[in-house]
């Protein structure tokens, strides 16, 4: 089975190694950007898309939207990003 490429917002300007992936909190349904390497979280996807150097909102696994300290998360596919009306913030796709 071939792995599906997943969308990302931008490269992480904090660790310079990861990509800011679209993630949905299963506790409150909020969509945020999470670095797949350093695990920092950005609640404001539009702001981090415009300025990758903007400060993060916290760190994984806590959800900055609902405050749940051990939130359950799911990565969003391109289709799910489009359904959330966040397609303008897709910076690219990768494995």
C-alpha positions as CSV (number, residue, x, y, z in Angstrom):
1,X,0.0,0.0,0.0
2,X,1.4,3.4,-1.0
3,X,1.6,6.1,1.7
4,X,-0.5,9.1,1.0
5,X,1.2,12.5,0.9
6,X,-0.2,14.9,3.5
7,X,-0.5,18.6,3.3
8,X,1.5,21.0,5.4
9,X,1.4,24.7,6.1
10,X,5.1,25.6,6.0
11,X,8.5,24.4,7.2
12,X,9.0,24.9,10.9
13,X,11.0,28.0,11.5
14,X,11.7,27.0,15.1
15,X,13.5,23.7,14.6
16,X,14.2,24.0,10.9
17,X,13.7,20.3,10.5
18,X,10.0,19.6,10.5
19,X,6.8,20.6,8.6
20,X,3.8,22.2,10.2
21,X,1.0,19.6,9.6
22,X,-2.7,20.2,9.7
23,X,-4.0,18.4,12.8
24,X,-7.5,18.1,14.3
25,X,-8.1,17.9,18.0
26,X,-10.5,15.1,18.7
27,X,-11.6,16.7,22.0
28,X,-12.8,20.1,20.5
29,X,-12.6,19.6,16.7
30,X,-10.2,22.6,16.3
31,X,-7.7,22.4,13.5
32,X,-4.2,23.6,14.2
33,X,-0.7,23.4,12.8
34,X,1.7,21.0,14.6
35,X,5.4,20.6,13.7
36,X,6.1,16.9,13.0
37,X,9.6,17.2,14.5
38,X,9.6,19.5,17.5
39,X,5.9,19.2,18.2
40,X,5.2,22.9,18.7
41,X,1.6,23.9,18.0
42,X,0.1,27.0,16.2
43,X,-3.6,27.7,16.7
44,X,-3.7,30.5,14.1
45,X,-2.9,28.7,10.8
46,X,-3.4,31.9,8.8
47,X,-0.8,33.8,10.9
48,X,1.8,31.1,10.7
49,X,1.2,30.7,7.0
50,X,1.8,34.5,6.5
51,X,4.7,34.6,8.9
52,X,6.4,31.2,9.8
53,X,8.4,33.1,12.5
54,X,5.3,33.9,14.6
55,X,5.3,32.5,18.1
56,X,3.7,29.1,18.7
57,X,0.6,28.6,20.9
58,X,2.0,25.7,22.9
59,X,3.3,22.2,22.5
60,X,1.9,18.8,21.7
61,X,-0.1,17.0,23.1
62,X,-1.9,19.9,24.7
63,X,-4.5,21.6,22.6
64,X,-4.3,25.4,22.6
65,X,-7.9,25.7,21.6
66,X,-9.6,23.7,24.3
67,X,-6.8,23.4,26.8
68,X,-7.0,19.6,27.1
69,X,-3.5,18.6,28.3
70,X,-3.5,15.2,26.6
71,X,-5.6,15.9,23.5
72,X,-6.1,13.1,21.0
73,X,-5.1,14.3,17.5
74,X,-5.6,13.2,13.9
75,X,-3.6,14.4,10.8
76,X,-5.7,15.9,8.0
77,X,-5.6,14.7,4.4
78,X,-5.9,17.2,1.6
79,X,-9.6,16.4,1.3
80,X,-10.2,17.1,5.0
81,X,-8.2,20.4,4.8
82,X,-10.3,21.5,1.8
83,X,-13.5,20.6,3.8
84,X,-12.3,22.8,6.6
85,X,-11.9,25.7,4.1
86,X,-8.2,25.8,4.9
87,X,-6.9,25.0,1.3
88,X,-5.4,28.5,0.9
89,X,-3.0,27.7,3.7
90,X,-1.5,24.6,2.1
91,X,2.2,25.2,1.5
92,X,2.9,21.8,0.0
93,X,2.5,18.1,0.4
94,X,4.9,15.3,1.4
95,X,5.0,11.9,3.1
